[in-house]
């Protein structure tokens, strides 16, 4: 694991954008795995700036998002579809046909999940996966449990996640209790992973990710088994890591 500690959220976002830009410049038809939530918003803003400056071309890029809430339509402002268009796709030259996001309103969820995985395989797999992390160590919506999904599935959200995400809704009762999420297999098959984290409330999850036991109670700890993971985290999120560790991993 490569651990890059930045001064603050902005420099975390800039560093991550440089890595994503490097990926797209070297391979214009890159397949990106994308995350939603507060953490990657700064990264997406930086990518938009690079596109507007003429430094980045998304016309051949293919994207797959990690997850989508159950039973929210694409035009619902709380859906991850809406989030992605609002925060990124509406501002760059991505081709709509190159964007894939799980359909939270699918009539047959098993089929939706199977076809999503097949579409990822058919494009040759994910070159670069962007991840945020839950306070409970979830990645995508792979929640801590006695076992984890390898495959993409409809999953129950934990109370921790429902509480954390209630900040985006008018009331906690409105937060969907379920979501479609890619499985751990999709994440761990990505050739390269960037995990972003900012703020003290992520420090414990980051410590467990880096130096905890690999356990289904902390899904992000499985990233220790991946050969190319880059943690780009701000000082606050790194505050529980010891310096020795940062240098030695
Ligand atoms: C979002 C996702 C989640 C978030 C995580 C952190 O697509 O898969 O795992 O990355 O919940 O969310 P924020 O960034 O809002 O703290």
Boltz pocket constraint, residues with backbone or C-beta under 6 A from the ligand:
constraints:
  - pocket:
      binder: B
      contacts: [[A, 34], [A, 35], [A, 36], [A, 37], [A, 38], [A, 39], [A, 40], [A, 66], [A, 67], [A, 131], [A, 132], [A, 133], [A, 134], [A, 135], [A, 138], [A, 139], [A, 140], [A, 141]]
      max_distance: 6.0
